[in-house]
Amino acid sequence: MFKIFERALSRGHDIETRRIRIKGMTTKQCERTIKKALLTKNGVREVYINRQEGTASVSFDPAQTDVASLSDVIMRKGYFPDGVVEEKTE
């Protein structure tokens, strides 16, 4: 994890983390499906899903992707992104 983060910083890009609300997650399989889909998106570094809170915390390189693209990935899997809960830059 730290090596990936260091490589991203060495290229001059900040890693951003967004917590996206997601409606429709009801099982562990939902969590796995969303996580797997997000990790295939270029620029995504880490994904943590919290089904109980209904959120996905996604760390990504903003030069390669953005929240709108991440939301699109979630929607294509049949779930409903419902805005950003918290914004921070690492």
N, C-alpha and C positions, 0 to 999 in steps of 0.2 A: 504494500500500500504506500509506504513512504517513498519508495523509489519512483513509483508512478507520479506521485505528487511533486517530487523533486525534479523529475524530467519535465513536467509541465511548466514548472516555474523557470527552469533553465531555458525554455523556448520563449520566455517573456510573456507567457499567458497566465493570467490569474485563473484559479479554479473557483467557480461559483457553486454554491449549494442552495438549492431551493426545496422547500417542503410543499409538495403539491397535494391538495385534497383530492381524494378519489372516491366516487360513489360506485357502489355495486360490488365491492369486495366482500365475500362472505366466507371463504374457505382458505386453507393453506395453499391450495392449488391456484387460487386467484392471485395470491402473493407471488408465487413462483412464476406464473405466466407474465405478470407485469414486470417483475424484476428481470427475467430473461429477455423480454422484448426491449426494455430500456438499455440493458447492457450491450445490445447489438448496435445501438445508435452511435455513430462516430462522435467522439468527444466525451462520451459518458465514462466517468472514472469509477464511481461507486453508486450503489443503490441500496437503500434500506427501506423495507416496506413495513408499516405498522398497520395491520388490518383493524385492530381495535380502535385506533385513532382515525383510520381511514386516510392515511397519508403515505406518500412516497418521498423520501429524502434523497435527492439526486445531486451528486457532485459532477460537474461537467466543465469542459473548456468552452467558454462563450464564443471563442473564435470559430468553433466547429458546430455548435448547436445552440438552441435557445429554448425557453419554456414552451413557446408555441409548438415547436417541433416535438418536444417531449410529450406534450399533451396530445398531439396527433398520434403518436405511437400508442399511447394509452387508449385512445378512442378506437383505433384500429383493432385492438384486442377485445373490444366490447365493453369497456368500462368508461366512466364519465368523470374526467378531470373537472374540478370545481374551484379553480383558482389557487393562488399561492398563499400558504399560511405564514411563512416567515422567509425573509430574504437576508442573506449574509454572504460576504465574500471572505474566503480564507487567504 
